[in-house]
Amino acid sequence: MLELIAAFAVGIVALCLIAKIIAIPARLLWKFITNSIVGAVLLALVKLFLPKVAINILTALIAGVFGIPGVLAVVVYSYF
């Protein structure tokens, strides 16, 4: 009976470790997706009000990866 309890405890610990390892990349993926959506929407809004800002592959990549700070960097770069 003690061996069954020990095996069950080891299995639970192993499942917790596996879940933790899988959750970290999922969290990073979710953060990247939200940054991309927010960056794209803000870049489109900025383009409506500030026509000098160019939307190209580089500016879309910067806005997508960095989100709000990326859009601010693109605006600052476009005007200075």
C-alpha positions as CSV (number, residue, x, y, z in Angstrom):
1,M,0.0,0.0,0.0
2,L,2.9,2.4,0.8
3,E,4.4,1.7,-2.6
4,L,1.1,2.7,-4.3
5,I,1.0,6.0,-2.4
6,A,4.6,6.8,-3.2
7,A,4.1,6.0,-6.9
8,F,1.0,8.2,-6.9
9,A,2.9,11.1,-5.2
10,V,5.8,10.8,-7.7
11,G,3.3,10.8,-10.6
12,I,1.6,13.9,-9.3
13,V,4.9,15.7,-8.9
14,A,5.9,14.6,-12.4
15,L,2.6,15.9,-13.9
16,C,3.1,19.2,-12.0
17,L,6.6,19.6,-13.5
18,I,5.4,18.8,-17.0
19,A,2.5,21.3,-16.7
20,K,4.9,24.0,-15.5
21,I,7.3,23.4,-18.4
22,I,4.4,23.5,-20.9
23,A,2.8,26.6,-19.4
24,I,5.9,28.8,-19.8
25,P,6.0,28.8,-23.6
26,A,2.2,29.1,-23.7
27,R,2.4,32.3,-21.6
28,L,5.1,33.7,-23.8
29,L,3.1,32.9,-26.9
30,W,0.0,34.6,-25.5
31,K,2.1,37.7,-24.6
32,F,3.5,37.8,-28.2
33,I,0.0,37.4,-29.7
34,T,-1.5,40.2,-27.6
35,N,1.5,42.5,-28.3
36,S,1.1,41.9,-32.0
37,I,-2.6,42.7,-32.0
38,V,-2.2,45.8,-29.8
39,G,0.8,46.9,-31.9
40,A,-1.1,46.5,-35.2
41,V,-4.2,48.3,-34.0
42,L,-2.2,51.2,-32.6
43,L,0.0,51.4,-35.7
44,A,-3.2,51.7,-37.9
45,L,-4.6,54.4,-35.6
46,V,-1.4,56.3,-35.6
47,K,-1.3,56.1,-39.4
48,L,-4.8,57.7,-39.5
49,F,-3.7,60.7,-37.5
50,L,-0.1,61.0,-38.4
51,P,0.3,60.4,-42.2
52,K,4.1,60.8,-42.1
53,V,4.4,57.4,-40.3
54,A,5.1,54.7,-42.9
55,I,3.8,51.2,-42.5
56,N,6.2,48.7,-43.9
57,I,7.6,45.3,-42.9
58,L,10.1,46.8,-40.4
59,T,7.6,49.1,-38.7
60,A,5.0,46.3,-38.5
61,L,7.6,43.9,-37.0
62,I,8.7,46.5,-34.4
63,A,5.1,47.3,-33.5
64,G,4.2,43.6,-33.4
65,V,7.1,42.5,-31.2
66,F,7.3,45.4,-28.8
67,G,3.6,46.5,-28.7
68,I,3.0,50.0,-27.4
69,P,6.6,50.9,-26.9
70,G,7.3,49.7,-30.4
71,V,4.6,52.0,-31.9
72,L,6.0,54.9,-29.9
73,A,9.5,54.2,-31.2
74,V,8.2,54.1,-34.8
75,V,6.5,57.4,-34.3
76,V,9.5,59.0,-32.8
77,Y,11.7,57.6,-35.5
78,S,9.4,58.9,-38.2
79,Y,9.3,62.5,-36.9
80,F,13.0,62.9,-35.8
